[in-house]
Amino acid sequence: MILKITSNREVTLPSEVLDAMGVKPGDKIEITEGPDGVILKPWRIDYSSLGTLKDKIPPGHPPFDIESFREQPYDPSLRD
C-alpha cells in the first residue's frame, strides 16, 4: 500500500487499516521506530494503573463502564 504525503506532511490512513487496528474517531495511535521501520499500534490506557484513582471516587458512585462508553457515538464537539 502506498500513501501520499501532503504539503503539510500529513498522511491519511485508509479505513481498512484503521478498522484492522481497531481504532475509532478520537482514539490515538502510538508510533514507534523499530529495526525494520516504523510501527503503528493503537494507544490503549493501562487500566491497571488507574487503581490509584479509586480513592478519588465518592462512596456509592456507580461504576464507570469504559467499554459501553467507547461504544457511544462520536461527538466532535467534545474534542474542542
VMD Tcl script that builds the backbone (N, CA, C; Angstrom):
set m [mol new atoms 240]
animate dup $m
set s [atomselect $m all]
$s set {name element resname resid chain x y z} {
  {N N MET 1 A 0.847 -1.165 0.000}
  {CA C MET 1 A 0.000 0.000 0.000}
  {C C MET 1 A 0.900 1.238 0.000}
  {N N ILE 2 A 0.595 2.169 -0.854}
  {CA C ILE 2 A 1.367 3.410 -0.958}
  {C C ILE 2 A 0.442 4.568 -0.597}
  {N N LEU 3 A 0.928 5.440 0.287}
  {CA C LEU 3 A 0.154 6.598 0.728}
  {C C LEU 3 A 0.869 7.871 0.316}
  {N N LYS 4 A 0.087 8.902 0.023}
  {CA C LYS 4 A 0.641 10.183 -0.382}
  {C C LYS 4 A 0.812 11.081 0.839}
  {N N ILE 5 A 1.926 11.792 0.908}
  {CA C ILE 5 A 2.186 12.752 1.968}
  {C C ILE 5 A 1.817 14.129 1.432}
  {N N THR 6 A 0.989 14.867 2.183}
  {CA C THR 6 A 0.550 16.188 1.738}
  {C C THR 6 A 1.655 17.218 1.947}
  {N N SER 7 A 1.423 18.436 1.465}
  {CA C SER 7 A 2.401 19.506 1.655}
  {C C SER 7 A 2.577 19.859 3.125}
  {N N ASN 8 A 1.592 19.522 3.957}
  {CA C ASN 8 A 1.701 19.734 5.404}
  {C C ASN 8 A 2.310 18.531 6.117}
  {N N ARG 9 A 2.824 17.582 5.331}
  {CA C ARG 9 A 3.447 16.353 5.836}
  {C C ARG 9 A 2.455 15.486 6.602}
  {N N GLU 10 A 1.217 15.442 6.118}
  {CA C GLU 10 A 0.169 14.625 6.712}
  {C C GLU 10 A -0.120 13.425 5.825}
  {N N VAL 11 A -0.583 12.356 6.457}
  {CA C VAL 11 A -0.940 11.133 5.753}
  {C C VAL 11 A -2.327 10.719 6.219}
  {N N THR 12 A -3.180 10.313 5.300}
  {CA C THR 12 A -4.483 9.777 5.639}
  {C C THR 12 A -4.410 8.262 5.555}
  {N N LEU 13 A -4.732 7.605 6.670}
  {CA C LEU 13 A -4.722 6.146 6.672}
  {C C LEU 13 A -6.066 5.638 6.164}
  {N N PRO 14 A -6.062 4.653 5.288}
  {CA C PRO 14 A -7.313 4.099 4.763}
  {C C PRO 14 A -8.163 3.488 5.880}
  {N N SER 15 A -9.467 3.518 5.709}
  {CA C SER 15 A -10.372 2.988 6.729}
  {C C SER 15 A -10.119 1.510 6.991}
  {N N GLU 16 A -9.689 0.760 5.961}
  {CA C GLU 16 A -9.410 -0.662 6.165}
  {C C GLU 16 A -8.275 -0.857 7.173}
  {N N VAL 17 A -7.282 0.018 7.128}
  {CA C VAL 17 A -6.150 -0.074 8.055}
  {C C VAL 17 A -6.613 0.264 9.464}
  {N N LEU 18 A -7.384 1.344 9.600}
  {CA C LEU 18 A -7.871 1.754 10.917}
  {C C LEU 18 A -8.807 0.710 11.502}
  {N N ASP 19 A -9.652 0.119 10.657}
  {CA C ASP 19 A -10.552 -0.944 11.130}
  {C C ASP 19 A -9.757 -2.155 11.606}
  {N N ALA 20 A -8.707 -2.509 10.869}
  {CA C ALA 20 A -7.881 -3.656 11.255}
  {C C ALA 20 A -7.162 -3.399 12.579}
  {N N MET 21 A -6.829 -2.132 12.837}
  {CA C MET 21 A -6.175 -1.768 14.093}
  {C C MET 21 A -7.181 -1.657 15.243}
  {N N GLY 22 A -8.466 -1.562 14.898}
  {CA C GLY 22 A -9.492 -1.436 15.918}
  {C C GLY 22 A -9.599 -0.047 16.515}
  {N N VAL 23 A -9.200 0.972 15.752}
  {CA C VAL 23 A -9.290 2.345 16.259}
  {C C VAL 23 A -10.530 3.030 15.710}
  {N N LYS 24 A -11.014 3.987 16.496}
  {CA C LYS 24 A -12.221 4.734 16.153}
  {C C LYS 24 A -11.907 6.221 16.222}
  {N N PRO 25 A -12.796 7.075 15.712}
  {CA C PRO 25 A -12.567 8.519 15.824}
  {C C PRO 25 A -12.321 8.918 17.276}
  {N N GLY 26 A -11.304 9.720 17.469}
  {CA C GLY 26 A -10.942 10.167 18.807}
  {C C GLY 26 A -9.882 9.314 19.485}
  {N N ASP 27 A -9.645 8.091 18.978}
  {CA C ASP 27 A -8.601 7.239 19.536}
  {C C ASP 27 A -7.228 7.786 19.148}
  {N N LYS 28 A -6.213 7.276 19.797}
  {CA C LYS 28 A -4.849 7.694 19.495}
  {C C LYS 28 A -4.054 6.496 18.979}
  {N N ILE 29 A -3.054 6.799 18.153}
  {CA C ILE 29 A -2.178 5.768 17.596}
  {C C ILE 29 A -0.761 6.060 18.065}
  {N N GLU 30 A -0.106 5.030 18.559}
  {CA C GLU 30 A 1.280 5.152 19.009}
  {C C GLU 30 A 2.199 4.798 17.847}
  {N N ILE 31 A 3.209 5.617 17.627}
  {CA C ILE 31 A 4.179 5.378 16.565}
  {C C ILE 31 A 5.540 5.165 17.226}
  {N N THR 32 A 6.150 4.026 16.946}
  {CA C THR 32 A 7.481 3.746 17.476}
  {C C THR 32 A 8.392 3.327 16.333}
  {N N GLU 33 A 9.669 3.599 16.505}
  {CA C GLU 33 A 10.644 3.220 15.491}
  {C C GLU 33 A 11.206 1.860 15.860}
  {N N GLY 34 A 11.154 0.948 14.906}
  {CA C GLY 34 A 11.686 -0.391 15.108}
  {C C GLY 34 A 12.846 -0.653 14.182}
  {N N PRO 35 A 13.466 -1.806 14.287}
  {CA C PRO 35 A 14.623 -2.121 13.443}
  {C C PRO 35 A 14.269 -2.206 11.956}
  {N N ASP 36 A 13.015 -2.528 11.647}
  {CA C ASP 36 A 12.597 -2.653 10.250}
  {C C ASP 36 A 11.803 -1.456 9.750}
  {N N GLY 37 A 11.721 -0.395 10.548}
  {CA C GLY 37 A 10.971 0.789 10.145}
  {C C GLY 37 A 10.087 1.286 11.271}
  {N N VAL 38 A 8.989 1.897 10.899}
  {CA C VAL 38 A 8.073 2.493 11.857}
  {C C VAL 38 A 6.939 1.520 12.158}
  {N N ILE 39 A 6.531 1.466 13.431}
  {CA C ILE 39 A 5.453 0.585 13.851}
  {C C ILE 39 A 4.293 1.443 14.345}
  {N N LEU 40 A 3.099 1.200 13.811}
  {CA C LEU 40 A 1.880 1.880 14.259}
  {C C LEU 40 A 1.059 0.895 15.064}
  {N N LYS 41 A 0.586 1.320 16.234}
  {CA C LYS 41 A -0.311 0.460 17.003}
  {C C LYS 41 A -1.247 1.336 17.808}
  {N N PRO 42 A -2.434 0.831 18.100}
  {CA C PRO 42 A -3.380 1.623 18.886}
  {C C PRO 42 A -2.802 1.928 20.259}
  {N N TRP 43 A -2.993 3.153 20.711}
  {CA C TRP 43 A -2.568 3.512 22.057}
  {C C TRP 43 A -3.735 3.213 22.978}
  {N N ARG 44 A -3.486 2.388 23.962}
  {CA C ARG 44 A -4.525 1.969 24.904}
  {C C ARG 44 A -4.140 2.382 26.316}
  {N N ILE 45 A -5.135 2.688 27.107}
  {CA C ILE 45 A -4.918 3.032 28.500}
  {C C ILE 45 A -4.608 1.758 29.278}
  {N N ASP 46 A -3.611 1.821 30.125}
  {CA C ASP 46 A -3.292 0.702 31.010}
  {C C ASP 46 A -4.206 0.824 32.226}
  {N N TYR 47 A -5.313 0.096 32.201}
  {CA C TYR 47 A -6.319 0.230 33.251}
  {C C TYR 47 A -5.791 -0.174 34.625}
  {N N SER 48 A -4.761 -0.998 34.668}
  {CA C SER 48 A -4.218 -1.397 35.962}
  {C C SER 48 A -3.575 -0.214 36.678}
  {N N SER 49 A -3.141 0.797 35.924}
  {CA C SER 49 A -2.515 1.965 36.550}
  {C C SER 49 A -3.548 2.938 37.112}
  {N N LEU 50 A -4.828 2.709 36.840}
  {CA C LEU 50 A -5.869 3.616 37.322}
  {C C LEU 50 A -6.333 3.278 38.737}
  {N N GLY 51 A -5.842 2.184 39.294}
  {CA C GLY 51 A -6.257 1.771 40.626}
  {C C GLY 51 A -6.000 2.824 41.683}
  {N N THR 52 A -4.972 3.647 41.492}
  {CA C THR 52 A -4.657 4.681 42.475}
  {C C THR 52 A -5.707 5.784 42.507}
  {N N LEU 53 A -6.571 5.842 41.511}
  {CA C LEU 53 A -7.605 6.873 41.463}
  {C C LEU 53 A -8.873 6.479 42.217}
  {N N LYS 54 A -8.972 5.230 42.627}
  {CA C LYS 54 A -10.211 4.772 43.240}
  {C C LYS 54 A -10.546 5.520 44.526}
  {N N ASP 55 A -9.547 6.072 45.203}
  {CA C ASP 55 A -9.803 6.843 46.414}
  {C C ASP 55 A -10.450 8.194 46.108}
  {N N LYS 56 A -10.410 8.619 44.858}
  {CA C LYS 56 A -10.989 9.906 44.447}
  {C C LYS 56 A -12.474 9.795 44.116}
  {N N ILE 57 A -13.004 8.574 44.001}
  {CA C ILE 57 A -14.408 8.358 43.641}
  {C C ILE 57 A -15.235 8.347 44.919}
  {N N PRO 58 A -16.311 9.174 44.948}
  {CA C PRO 58 A -17.134 9.227 46.156}
  {C C PRO 58 A -17.799 7.875 46.442}
  {N N PRO 59 A -17.978 7.516 47.721}
  {CA C PRO 59 A -18.658 6.265 48.069}
  {C C PRO 59 A -20.068 6.234 47.486}
  {N N GLY 60 A -20.485 5.090 46.984}
  {CA C GLY 60 A -21.820 4.938 46.420}
  {C C GLY 60 A -21.936 5.346 44.966}
  {N N HIS 61 A -20.870 5.903 44.391}
  {CA C HIS 61 A -20.912 6.316 42.978}
  {C C HIS 61 A -20.943 5.057 42.119}
  {N N PRO 62 A -21.842 5.003 41.112}
  {CA C PRO 62 A -21.912 3.797 40.275}
  {C C PRO 62 A -20.608 3.594 39.504}
  {N N PRO 63 A -20.246 2.354 39.234}
  {CA C PRO 63 A -19.002 2.096 38.482}
  {C C PRO 63 A -19.109 2.616 37.052}
  {N N PHE 64 A -17.985 3.026 36.519}
  {CA C PHE 64 A -17.922 3.535 35.153}
  {C C PHE 64 A -17.568 2.389 34.222}
  {N N ASP 65 A -18.410 2.183 33.209}
  {CA C ASP 65 A -18.190 1.106 32.242}
  {C C ASP 65 A -17.517 1.683 30.997}
  {N N ILE 66 A -16.204 1.551 30.922}
  {CA C ILE 66 A -15.438 2.135 29.820}
  {C C ILE 66 A -15.820 1.532 28.473}
  {N N GLU 67 A -16.149 0.258 28.453}
  {CA C GLU 67 A -16.493 -0.380 27.181}
  {C C GLU 67 A -17.794 0.171 26.609}
  {N N SER 68 A -18.818 0.365 27.435}
  {CA C SER 68 A -20.067 0.936 26.919}
  {C C SER 68 A -19.856 2.393 26.521}
  {N N PHE 69 A -18.971 3.092 27.235}
  {CA C PHE 69 A -18.651 4.473 26.879}
  {C C PHE 69 A -18.010 4.537 25.494}
  {N N ARG 70 A -17.100 3.603 25.204}
  {CA C ARG 70 A -16.430 3.595 23.905}
  {C C ARG 70 A -17.389 3.274 22.761}
  {N N GLU 71 A -18.496 2.607 23.053}
  {CA C GLU 71 A -19.459 2.247 22.012}
  {C C GLU 71 A -20.413 3.392 21.674}
  {N N GLN 72 A -20.404 4.451 22.484}
  {CA C GLN 72 A -21.302 5.575 22.227}
  {C C GLN 72 A -20.861 6.309 20.962}
  {N N PRO 73 A -21.815 6.956 20.269}
  {CA C PRO 73 A -21.458 7.683 19.044}
  {C C PRO 73 A -20.439 8.781 19.325}
  {N N TYR 74 A -19.593 9.019 18.362}
  {CA C TYR 74 A -18.560 10.043 18.466}
  {C C TYR 74 A -19.187 11.421 18.332}
  {N N ASP 75 A -18.872 12.320 19.256}
  {CA C ASP 75 A -19.375 13.694 19.216}
  {C C ASP 75 A -18.181 14.636 19.082}
  {N N PRO 76 A -17.918 15.175 17.875}
  {CA C PRO 76 A -16.743 16.025 17.675}
  {C C PRO 76 A -16.724 17.260 18.570}
  {N N SER 77 A -17.874 17.745 19.017}
  {CA C SER 77 A -17.893 18.940 19.861}
  {C C SER 77 A -17.240 18.704 21.210}
  {N N LEU 78 A -17.101 17.437 21.625}
  {CA C LEU 78 A -16.468 17.136 22.897}
  {C C LEU 78 A -14.951 17.156 22.817}
  {N N ARG 79 A -14.400 17.273 21.620}
  {CA C ARG 79 A -12.946 17.246 21.432}
  {C C ARG 79 A -12.320 18.632 21.366}
  {N N ASP 80 A -13.071 19.693 21.575}
  {CA C ASP 80 A -12.517 21.059 21.469}
  {C C ASP 80 A -11.689 21.440 22.651}
}
mol reanalyze $m
mol bondsrecalc $m
mol representation Tube
mol addrep $m
